[in-house]
Amino acid sequence: MATPTASKRKLVLKMSVSLDGFVAGPNGEADWVFRSSGGADSTGWLLDTLRGAGVHIMGSGSYGDMAAFWPYSQMPVAAPMNDIPKVIFSRTGIDGPRAQHTTAALAEAKARNAERHGAVPSEAVLKSWAEPTVARGDLVEEVMRLKDQPGNYILAHGGARFAQSLIAAGLVDEFRLAIHPVALGQGMPLFSGLRRPVDLRLVSATPFASGAMAVVYQPA
């Protein structure tokens, strides 16, 4: 009798999108996200998504922004962002000018957040952001290697180009999208890298008091 093949863990893409499908404005603007975020219901949904992940993956740009913020934040979602391992996708790594920029941003954020909130990160939290795993190889190969590892699902964050690349390569097993009640008209579209239409199956739809809605889709 053949031994059953262990199922691969899935890759979940979590993104905020406008009603017309953009993840950022034409110049990367994301202020519109915060106008309909932060309620107890939407925060609970986000916490459930974050806590269920076994690893966070992101591009180097998002890494720099997140590393400068989450270690010093007292928001409810800070703990799973800080505690769960990270894998940064970057062909050039996170050394050099970008790392210097991130280090400076970390120092600035530490002073700003400590003054505002008194948030002082532990050494373990600082290390989780300062020494993440860096995936330098082919995107598909690196993601498939992560899918072969045991553990909870892989949770992908932005930025926009990283998300577009994951979608174009057919690597996303589940979309968890927070749709915000705003139409931008122009900007960075989430699905622009598709080579052909992809049919999706609706798993759930959760409206929030702010007017935003969380939808979960899987490839049909």
N, C-alpha and C positions, 0 to 999 in steps of 0.2 A: 504494500500500500504506500502510495507516494506521500511524502511529508508535505503538509500544507505550507504554502509560501506566505511568509509574514507580510501583512499589508504595509505599504509605505505610509509614513505620516504625511498629512496633507499640508499644503501651503495656503494660508489664509491671507488675503490682502485686505487691509483695513484702510479706508480713505474717506475723507470728507469731500463731497462733490456738490456743485451747485445744481439747481434744478435742470439746467441745460447741459450738464455733463462736464463742467470744467473743475479742475482741482486747484487752480490758482488763476489769478488775473493775468493779463498779458505781460506784466512786469513782475510776476511772482506774488502779487498781493494775496493775502490770506485773512485780512481783517474781517471779511464777511463771515468767516466761520464762527467767530466769537460772538457775533450778534445773536446767534440762536443756539448757543452751547451753554453748558454749565448747570443745567437743571438737575434735580435729584434723579429723575428718570433716565435722562441721557447719560449721566455720570455712572449710574448703576449698570447700564448696558455696556458702556465702555470698560468698566472694571471687570465685568464678566468675561469680556473678550480678552483683555490683557492677562488676567489671572489664569486663563486656560492655555496660554502659550507655553511652549517649552523653550523657545528661543526667539529673540527679536532679530530681524534682518532689515538692513536699510542701506541706502547709498551714502557716500562719504559726505555729501552736503547736508543731508538730514542728520547724520551723526554729529557733525560739528555743532549744529543748532541745538540738538537734544542734549549733548554732553555739557553744553553751557547753561542748561536750564534745570533738568530734572534732578541732579544731585542736591540742589539747593531749594527745591520746591517742597511745600507742605500740602500740595493738592492731594486729594485722595488717590489719584492714579499714579502718584510719584513712586510709591513702593514697588508695584509690579514693573514699572519702567526701569527702576534702579536694580532690582534684585534678580531679574531674569537675564540669562546670558545674552550677549549681543554678537552678531556677525556682521561686519561691515564689508560691503562689496566695493572694492576699489582696485583697479589694475596697478595703480602706482603706490598703493598702501596709504597709510595715514601719517607718514613721516614727512619732514620737510616743511615748506611754507604753510600748507594747510594745517599741519599739526601745531605749528607755532601760532597760527591764527586761533585755533581751538583752545590752546593753552591760555592765550591772552583773554579769550572770551570766557573761559572758565573762571579765571581770576576776577574779571569784572563782574560776572554773574554772582560769584561767591560773595563779593563785597556788597553788591546791590541787594541780593536776597537775604543775606544775614542781617543787613540793616533794616530791611522791611519786615522780615518774618522771624529772624533769629534762627533760621534753619542751618544747622551745621552737619554736613554729611559725615558718615563714618568712613574709615579707611577702606573698608570693603566696598562701599558704594563708589568711592572715588576710583578704586582699582578696576571696578567693573566697566567704567567708562574710559579710563586711561589705557587699559590693556585688553581691548576686545579682540576676538578672533577676526582676522582679516582674510577675506576670500579674494584672491588676486587672479584666479583662473577664469576659464570659460564659464559664462553665466549658467548655462544649462547643466554642465558637469558639476559645478559647485552646488547648485540647488539640489540636483539628484543625489549628491553625496549626503546632503543634510536630510533629505527625505528617507534615505536608507538607515539613518541613525534612529535609535529608539527614543521615545519620549513623546510629549504632547506636541500639538501642531506648531508649525513654523508660522510666525506672524510677521508679515511684511509691512513696513511703513514706507513713506516716501523716500526721496522726492518723486516728482512727476515723471522724470525720465526713467528712473529705476522701475517705477510701477509700470510704465508703458512697455519697458523691455521684458518684464516678467509676463505681461499679458500677451505680447507679440510672440513670445516663445512658447506659449501654451502651458506655462508652469503653474498657473493659479488654479487651485482646486475649489476655492470658495471666495466669493466677494462679500465683504461686510462693509457696506457703504452707508455713511451718514449723509442723507440728502438734505441740504439746507434750503430754506424757503427764499431763495434769491436767484435771479437770472442774471448772469454776467454779460452775455452777449458775445464776449470774446475772451480768450485766455488760453490756458494749457489744458487740452482735452485729455481725459483719461484713456480713451480707447483708440486714439489716433494711429497706433502702431499695428492695428489688426490688418492682416492680409486678406481675410475673408470674414463674413459674418459668423458670429458664435451664438448659438441658441443657449439660453439660460433657463434654469428652473428655479422658481421662487420658493425659498425655504421658509422665510418668515418676513413679516413687515410689522415694525413697532413704531407707532406714532408717539411723539413727545409733546409736552405742553408748550414748548417753544415754537412749534410749527415745523420743526425738523422731523425726519423719519429715518429709522434704521431699517435697511433692507438687506436680506441675506440671500444671495443667489449662488447656485452651483451650475457648472456646465451641464447641459441637458444630456 
